Amino acid sequence: MMRRLKNRGSLLGLVIAFALVAAACASSTPAETTTEAPTVTVAPTTSTTAAPVTTEPPGTTTTLAPPEEFKVCQVSDTGGIDDKGFNETAWLGAQRAAAEIEGVTQAKFLESQSPADFRPNIDAFIDEGCGLIVTVGFLLADDTQAAAQDNPDQMFAIIDFPGLESNIRGLTFATEEAAYLAGYLAAGVTTTGIVGTYGGINIPPVTVFMDGFFYGVEAYNEAKGTNVRVLGWDPANPDSGLFTGNFESTDDGLTFGQNLIDEGADILFPVAGPVGLGSAQAALDNPGVMMIGVDADQYFSTPAEFQPVWLTSVLKRMDNAVFATVKNVVTLGSLGNPYTGTLANDGVGLAPFNDLASAVSDELAAEVEELRQGIINGSVSVYPASDG
């Protein structure tokens, strides 16, 4: 059951992959929202272990005096600020910073309706004098880097991409670690012997979830002598992967989910933001089908009618990463070192099983916990040595 761990992918690979992402859509006028020292309500359980928020020591990044009126400003990707996961989790961190960190006066966001909005939204916040601009997602990397080069006195943080300039803090996440646990769990719970996954857009921050899930299923098969199949993704044949091509269409999610169910999958793992809600509807329409969510605990972040289908979620604690970065800037005058969220620092994790806990045997739950500890101490590896 022990597997080999490798640090997946290089920065060069990320940059090349980003360069291949097409971004040509018509621009819409984005809506701006301001939050002034809000009271933030967070879902009661979003991680098996509560993730502590710590202020990291300043690194080699730009050190600037924060403005007297400090605003933390977030630019979303096209999934929208209320996407029940990716953008919304990061926004919770900005809101919490405005509520809890002395000196932070406002949290604001601009929604990007298309990639054409990315740079105008960033520039609008630069003109407004935001103390920290947080751009949410790999797809904003090019515009964030260009804006940082043009404005060396402006501090930035970007999620899912390394900070390539001294005034950008990269916030990245080893989501393959938690997804590996989810894959092992799914293989142990399925009754059909088939599980399915698909992505929104074929980019590394999406496929890394799918990699971990695939290898977790493979680990279960190796340990138990079973042959649970994964539909929708094979790291050895990435061109055959399933992708909706967007992070918005719940209709696509319904179609993709139903197609996987029709092929025999009884556990679905969509890595596609709000698109996944369509698959949750498909699961609800097909009794016995379960879902594994991403980014936030979907049991709490999606409508209550879907609670019966969520087996667990692969957590990506972007809220804590954003909060810690704001705290660094306000209290230390520095962005801090580049951040990578892992199982070890509670930057990623697996959500509780909630209503479907009875589907998970005590033995399986113990094995998943053993794997978690093994990944943390290095005795369990996610990626085979031959990969990458």
MOWORA-V387403 format. One record per helix or strand. SS is the DSSP state (@ for helix, = for strand). FROM is the first residue (numbers start at 1). TO is the last residue. If there is no record, write none. Layout:
BEGIN
SS,FROM,TO
SS,FROM,TO
END
This chain:
BEGIN
@,11,19
=,32,35
=,63,63
=,70,75
@,86,100
=,104,110
@,117,128
=,132,136
@,138,150
=,155,159
=,168,173
@,175,189
=,194,199
@,204,224
=,229,231
@,235,240
=,243,243
@,250,262
=,267,271
@,273,285
=,290,295
@,298,301
@,304,309
=,310,316
@,318,332
=,334,334
=,339,341
=,348,350
@,354,359
@,362,377
END
